[in-house]
Structures are given as C-alpha cells and as structure tokens.
C-alpha cells in the first residue's frame, strides 16, 4: 500500500481545560504551548497535523481527568492576492 504525502501544514488548535497544567507537561503533549489563564483554566495551543493526531491529543486530555471546556480550530491568516 502506498502512503500519500500531504505537504500542507496542519491546523492550529486551541484546547481549553478546567484545571491547571504547567510547561512540565509539554513533553507529554509534544511541545504544545500551555497558558495558565489565571481563572482555574489552562489553554493548550499548537499545530495538529491531522485529525488522527487531534484525537490522540484529546485522549491524553481525557486520561488526565481534567474537564474539557472547548476545542477550537484557529483559522489561518488570510493572504492577499496580488492584482
């Protein structure tokens, strides 16, 4: 079977959790960025290369036992077309 290569970059996702995580978890979450929002929530942001990777990340969140508050895909910045 031939594996297809996709050269397009992944999507940027923002995942909000109830609870606090610090940067010591970054290795477990493969280098994603964590922000303690100061209100008892943590936001995790980073590039997710495909849907299977997103589901894997959400399984890790589930295994932590922290409530998942939101998952949002950030739209890529718009580029201007030359005229």
C-alpha positions as a printed Julia matrix, in Angstrom:
83×3 Matrix{Float64}:
   0.0    0.0    0.0
   1.3    3.48  -0.86
   1.19   6.2    1.77
   0.14   9.59   0.45
   2.18  12.59   1.49
   0.39  15.83   2.33
   2.65  18.87   2.23
   0.04  21.25   3.62
   0.66  22.43   7.16
  -1.58  21.25   9.97
  -4.21  23.34  11.65
  -3.69  25.38  14.79
  -5.98  24.24  17.6
  -6.81  25.83  20.92
  -7.96  23.46  23.67
  -9.32  24.84  26.93
  -9.32  22.7   30.09
 -10.66  23.23  33.57
  -7.62  22.85  35.8
  -4.02  23.95  35.78
  -1.16  22.48  33.76
   2.29  23.97  33.53
   5.09  23.67  30.99
   6.35  20.49  32.66
   3.61  18.71  30.67
   4.95  19.99  27.33
   6.92  16.8   26.58
   3.85  14.66  27.19
   1.93  16.88  24.8
   4.75  17.01  22.24
   5.74  20.66  22.51
   2.34  22.38  22.54
   2.13  25.72  24.35
   0.32  25.97  27.7
  -1.15  29.12  29.21
  -2.48  29.29  32.76
  -5.39  31.69  32.3
  -5.44  32.63  35.99
  -9.09  31.61  36.36
  -8.56  27.92  37.06
  -8.31  27.01  33.37
  -5.47  26.12  31.03
  -5.32  26.78  27.31
  -3.22  24.48  25.13
  -2.35  25.79  21.66
  -0.4   24.26  18.81
  -0.29  22.79  15.36
  -2.09  19.48  14.93
  -1.03  17.79  11.71
  -4.19  15.75  11.05
  -7.42  14.51  12.61
  -5.85  11.33  13.99
  -3.32  13.46  15.91
  -6.16  15.61  17.27
  -8.0   12.52  18.53
  -4.79  11.25  20.12
  -4.32  14.58  21.89
  -7.91  14.53  23.15
  -7.34  11.0   24.54
  -4.39  12.35  26.54
  -6.59  15.14  27.89
  -9.23  12.56  28.86
  -6.61  10.47  30.64
  -5.64  13.47  32.8
  -9.17  13.59  34.16
  -9.45  17.34  33.59
 -12.77  18.59  32.19
 -12.59  19.64  28.54
 -14.19  23.06  28.12
 -13.59  23.83  24.44
 -11.77  22.77  21.29
 -11.39  25.41  18.6
  -9.57  25.41  15.29
  -7.96  28.74  14.57
  -8.37  29.98  11.05
  -5.09  30.52   9.22
  -4.27  34.17   8.49
  -5.75  35.42   5.24
  -3.31  36.2    2.46
  -3.83  38.93  -0.08
  -3.96  38.02  -3.72
  -1.72  40.07  -5.95
  -3.51  42.02  -8.64
